Amino acid sequence: MELIDQFMSFGLTRQESTIYLTLQINGELTGYEVAKLTGISRSNTYNALAGLVEKGAAYIMEGNVTKYTAVAFEEFSNNIIYKLKGIQEKIISNLPERKKEADGYVTIKGEEHIINKLRNMLNETESRIYISVSSDILDIIREDVQKLIEQKKKVVVLTDSPMGLEGATIYTKDQVGRQVRLIVDSCKVLTGEITDRDFSTCLYSKNQNLVDVFKEMLQNEITLLQLKEKEPDR
């Protein structure tokens, strides 16, 4: 179940996630009622309920009978995020300075990691980007691209179905597929294809020769698209 897997991203076990969802749906419940509704053994149910309370995902309702209630997910998740941000700040302030990146080639595998790299590269942009992606990938990173436009940075987009992004220079391509092409500040490039969740692969590099090659390729493609717009019937 997708919700269960998503709850687990916030540090809950599968049983804790199942019980949290049960409390969310049914309101205040005793441990016995939770076990009956979920089919989880009573001993495991009480262990999981104790885990939920310890992690801040459930409250104990004191009374003649002990009951449990789910903490609102927005509150619970915000508390996790606040904690992580605090830890992040401490790590960043104490982390030794990173050695300068070599101008080599880095392989990034998996759709999630590729999208994360796309977003991080966009957030690191100082002056301009050239990006060629399909409209569905563009939708995922739309807010990041929009932020660059609002910051008055140069944004050039090649995509198959442009929607919105006023302020960007947009060129419409007939076929993009699931290819990814991103050049940031004429010094970083990400190229590859998102074919499926686990086996997608992209290459990231700061090698100037490679960046120049892909920049020229995109500029040539833009020139062809401009000619096509001027002479649509040819």
Buried (B, 14 or more C-beta within 10 A) or exposed (E): EEEBEEBEEBBBBEBBBBBBBBBBEEEBBBBEBBBEBBEBEEEBBBBBBBBBBEBBBBBEEEEEEEBBBBBEBEEBBEBBEEEEEEEEEEEEEEEEEEEEEEEEEEEBEBBEEBBEBBBEBBEEBEEBBBBBBBBEBBBBBBEBBBBBBEEEBBBBBBBBEBEEBEBBEBBBBEEBEBBBBBBBBBEBBBBBBBEEEEEBBBBBBBBEEBBEEBBEBBEEBBEEBEEBEEEEEE
